[in-house]
Amino acid sequence: MLSSGHAAVSRTGQFVVDTCSGGFNLHDMEDGSYVWHFPTGTPIRRHPKQVAFGEKGHVVVGGSDHGIVYVFDRMTGNKVAELKVAEQGMVQTVAVGV
């Protein structure tokens, strides 16, 4: 069974979805085409995590099930930062400034 978690829509005409299987996928709004996968490692549990666009749509920010918030460059797919918020456990909710 395929599952997915939280999704967010950007003013750039793209949307990002938590795959519940180790990352987030970026897609184009117009035709749904796949753009990037932002990897967050092998999940411990397949629970949905929130994902959001930040910095006016320039970055993708999302939680994990191992205590880290990930920040990715939307245009290149590169990881910009890992923000460790706990030794372990779920980071299901994130908030960003627009």
C-alpha positions as CSV (number, residue, x, y, z in Angstrom):
1,M,0.0,0.0,0.0
2,L,1.3,3.4,-0.9
3,S,1.0,6.2,1.6
4,S,2.0,9.8,1.9
5,G,1.9,12.4,4.6
6,H,1.7,16.1,4.7
7,A,1.8,18.3,1.6
8,A,2.6,22.0,0.9
9,V,2.0,24.2,-2.1
10,S,4.4,27.0,-3.1
11,R,3.8,30.2,-5.0
12,T,6.4,28.9,-7.4
13,G,3.9,26.5,-9.0
14,Q,5.2,23.4,-7.2
15,F,4.1,21.2,-4.3
16,V,6.1,19.0,-2.0
17,V,4.8,15.8,-0.3
18,D,6.1,13.7,2.6
19,T,6.6,10.2,1.2
20,C,6.5,8.5,4.6
21,S,9.4,6.4,3.4
22,G,12.5,8.5,3.9
23,G,12.0,11.9,2.4
24,F,9.9,14.4,0.5
25,N,9.1,14.6,-3.2
26,L,8.8,17.9,-5.1
27,H,6.3,18.0,-8.1
28,D,5.2,20.6,-10.6
29,M,1.6,21.8,-10.1
30,E,0.8,22.1,-13.8
31,D,1.2,18.5,-14.7
32,G,2.2,16.7,-11.5
33,S,5.6,15.8,-12.9
34,Y,8.3,14.7,-10.5
35,V,11.1,17.3,-9.9
36,W,13.3,16.2,-6.9
37,H,13.5,13.8,-4.0
38,F,14.8,15.3,-0.8
39,P,16.2,12.3,1.3
40,T,15.9,12.2,5.1
41,G,17.2,8.7,5.7
42,T,15.6,5.4,6.4
43,P,12.5,5.9,8.6
44,I,12.1,4.1,11.9
45,R,8.3,4.3,11.6
46,R,6.3,5.3,8.6
47,H,4.3,8.2,10.2
48,P,3.5,11.4,8.3
49,K,5.8,14.4,8.9
50,Q,5.0,18.0,8.0
51,V,6.8,19.7,5.2
52,A,6.8,23.4,4.2
53,F,8.3,25.9,1.9
54,G,10.4,28.7,3.5
55,E,12.4,31.7,2.5
56,K,9.8,32.8,-0.1
57,G,9.8,29.3,-1.6
58,H,13.5,28.9,-1.9
59,V,13.9,26.1,0.7
60,V,11.9,23.0,1.6
61,V,11.8,22.3,5.4
62,G,10.6,19.0,6.9
63,G,10.6,16.8,9.9
64,S,11.8,13.2,10.5
65,D,11.3,10.4,12.9
66,H,14.8,10.6,14.2
67,G,15.0,14.0,15.8
68,I,16.2,16.1,12.9
69,V,14.6,18.9,10.9
70,Y,15.9,19.0,7.3
71,V,16.3,22.0,5.1
72,F,16.8,21.6,1.3
73,D,17.4,24.1,-1.5
74,R,14.3,23.8,-3.7
75,M,16.1,24.6,-7.0
76,T,19.1,22.2,-6.6
77,G,17.8,19.5,-4.3
78,N,20.9,19.9,-2.1
79,K,20.6,19.6,1.7
80,V,21.3,23.1,3.2
81,A,21.1,22.1,6.9
82,E,20.2,19.4,9.5
83,L,18.8,20.9,12.7
84,K,19.0,18.4,15.5
85,V,16.2,19.0,17.9
86,A,16.3,15.7,19.8
87,E,18.5,12.6,20.2
88,Q,15.6,10.6,18.8
89,G,11.9,10.8,18.2
90,M,9.4,12.3,15.9
91,V,9.6,15.8,14.5
92,Q,6.1,15.9,12.9
93,T,5.4,19.6,12.9
94,V,7.6,22.4,11.5
95,A,6.9,26.1,11.0
96,V,8.7,28.5,8.8
97,G,8.6,32.3,8.2
98,V,7.4,33.4,4.8
